């Protein structure tokens, strides 16, 4: 069994897919991440969903955590002004499904 560990993906799906192909995953092999799946790159939603599709697991990074904290604030009905000011992140958040946030 081989394990591929990757981190700091930051929404870079194309290169992530290339890395997975280079790894040549076999049935017993595992892929894990070290957090920071989202933010910065062009396809954060794609990275999240690829991880879901392939059963890739790992810890929540600080960039990922920002979105889960926003979800909690939204449930409570009060988004802090410093979070609300991040309009690019709010737009990304609005594209996320509940499963993406989980």
C-alpha distance (Angstrom), angle and dihedral (degrees) to the residues before:
residue distance angle dihedral
X1 . . .
X2 3.80 . .
X3 3.79 127.2 .
X4 3.79 125.2 -151.8
X5 3.80 112.8 -159.5
X6 3.78 118.2 -169.2
X7 3.76 133.9 169.8
X8 3.76 145.1 178.0
X9 3.81 92.9 41.8
X10 3.82 91.7 155.5
X11 3.79 95.9 -175.3
X12 3.81 97.5 -50.5
X13 3.81 99.1 138.8
X14 3.80 99.8 162.7
X15 3.80 94.6 57.4
X16 3.82 90.7 40.6
X17 3.80 89.9 55.9
X18 3.82 89.8 49.3
X19 3.80 90.5 51.4
X20 3.81 91.0 50.8
X21 3.83 90.3 51.2
X22 3.81 91.5 49.0
X23 3.81 89.4 50.8
X24 3.81 89.6 58.0
X25 3.80 93.8 -150.3
X26 3.79 116.2 -142.2
X27 3.82 124.2 -159.6
X28 3.82 96.1 -91.8
X29 3.81 95.4 40.7
X30 3.80 121.0 103.2
X31 3.77 134.5 -148.9
X32 3.80 119.3 -154.0
X33 3.78 131.7 178.1
X34 3.78 130.5 -147.0
X35 3.80 97.5 -143.3
X36 3.78 137.0 -92.3
X37 3.79 96.3 93.1
X38 3.80 93.9 155.8
X39 3.80 142.2 45.7
X40 3.78 130.9 55.2
X41 3.84 100.6 36.4
X42 3.80 129.4 82.5
X43 3.82 100.0 -106.5
X44 3.79 113.8 37.4
X45 3.80 91.6 147.3
X46 3.81 89.8 52.8
X47 3.82 91.5 52.2
X48 3.81 91.7 49.2
X49 3.78 92.3 49.3
X50 3.81 94.0 45.1
X51 3.81 88.5 54.7
X52 3.81 89.9 49.5
X53 3.82 91.5 47.3
X54 3.81 94.0 50.6
X55 3.82 97.4 37.3
X56 3.81 92.5 -116.2
X57 3.79 111.4 169.2
X58 3.77 137.7 -172.9
X59 3.80 144.9 126.5
X60 3.77 126.4 -54.9
X61 3.79 110.3 -99.9
X62 3.79 124.5 -145.4
X63 3.82 92.1 -101.8
X64 3.82 90.4 49.4
X65 3.80 90.4 46.8
X66 3.81 91.3 58.3
X67 3.81 89.1 66.4
X68 3.80 95.0 46.5
X69 3.81 89.8 49.9
X70 3.81 89.8 50.1
X71 3.82 89.4 52.2
X72 3.82 90.3 53.5
X73 3.81 91.8 48.9
X74 3.79 90.5 48.3
X75 3.83 91.0 52.3
X76 3.80 88.8 51.8
X77 3.80 89.2 50.1
X78 3.77 97.7 -120.1
X79 3.79 124.2 95.4
X80 3.83 112.6 -170.7
X81 3.80 113.3 -117.6
X82 3.83 92.9 -120.4
X83 3.82 89.0 58.0
X84 3.81 93.8 43.0
X85 3.81 89.5 54.2
X86 3.81 90.9 63.7
X87 3.81 93.7 84.0
X88 3.82 94.5 169.4
X89 3.80 90.6 54.9
X90 3.81 91.9 44.6
X91 3.82 89.0 53.5
X92 3.83 90.4 51.6
X93 3.81 90.7 46.2
X94 3.80 90.2 53.9
X95 3.83 89.6 57.4
X96 3.81 93.2 53.6
X97 3.77 121.4 100.8
X98 3.78 122.3 -142.3
X99 3.81 87.9 -103.5
X100 3.83 89.8 54.0
X101 3.80 90.0 54.1
X102 3.79 92.6 47.4
